[in-house]
Amino acid sequence: MSSGKGYVFAIADGSAFYIPDAVHIERDDELFLFADDEQAAQAAERDGVRLIYGMEHVPDGVYVDTPENREVIQKNLETYPEYKKVADAPQTGDMIRGFEL
């Protein structure tokens, strides 16, 4: 269901990127107010939604920051360790051997 703000709170299952059962922000594909999920998450943050930063093996600014969500994320990183690779992989803007990705 659309929030009208261009982003939605979502829970993924079977995603190659999103940790299963963890609440995260995605672009509202009905409205297309943002180019991607990252921009949608930034908008949610401007609206006061707290997002997780600095949690090991978790990409910054993606998941909603609540104690319950942190617990789900930690449990599922143990259950599905392949998701640790997502956050630990080089991201656009990272520098590798002097070259920006």
N, C-alpha and C positions, 0 to 999 in steps of 0.2 A: 504494500500500500504506500502510495506516494506521500511524502511529508510536505511537499510543496516547496521545499528549500533546496532541492537539487541533490540531496544525499539521503541515504537510508541506513538504518542500523540493520546489519545482516549477520547471519550465522551460516557458515559454509559447511558442506559435507562433500568430500570427494574433490576438493579443489587442490590444484598443484601448488598454490601459493598460500591460501588462508588456512590457518590451523583449525582443525575440526572443532565445532561447538563453541568457538570463541566469538564474542560479539565484536564486530569491526564496522568500519564505515565504508560504504560503496557509493558510487555515483548512482543517482536515480535515473535509470535508463529510459524512463517514460518522459522525463523532462529535458535531459541532455543539457543542463546548465553548466556543466563542467566537462573538461576534456577527458578526465580520467578519475579513478578512485582517489589518487593522491590529492588532486585539487579539491575533490569533494570532502576529504578528511580535513583539509586545511580550513574549509568553510565551516565545517562542524565545530572545529576548534575555536574559530572566531565567534561562533554562537554560544560558546561556553562548555562544549563537550570536552571532558578531560580524556586525553589519549595517553597511552603508555610510551614512555621514553626511558632508555637505559636499562631495559630488562634483557638479560643475556639470551641470545638466540632469537630475539623478537625484533622485527623491523620497527623503527621509531615512527610514531604518528599514525599508526594503522588501527590498533585495537583500543577499545574503550577501557578506560582505567577505573576498574572497580576491584575490590578484594576478591569477589566471586570470579570475575573474568580472569584475573591473574592466576587464581587457583586452577581454573579450567585449562588455561594456557600451559602452566607448568606440568600438569598431569598429562596433557596430550603431547607435549614435547618429549616426555618420558615414554609414552605409548607409541608415538610416531616420530622417532628421532630424525627422520628424513626432512622434517620441517625446520630443523635447526640450520640446514644448509641454505634455506631461503634467505634468512636474515644475515648469514655469514658470507653470502656471495657478494662480490663487488657490485656496487650500485652505480647508476649514472651519476657522474660528478666525482666519483672516487678517482684518486690518482694511483696509477700502477706504473712503476718504472718511469715516472715523469710524464706519463700521458694520461689525460683525463678521459674517462669513459663516457 
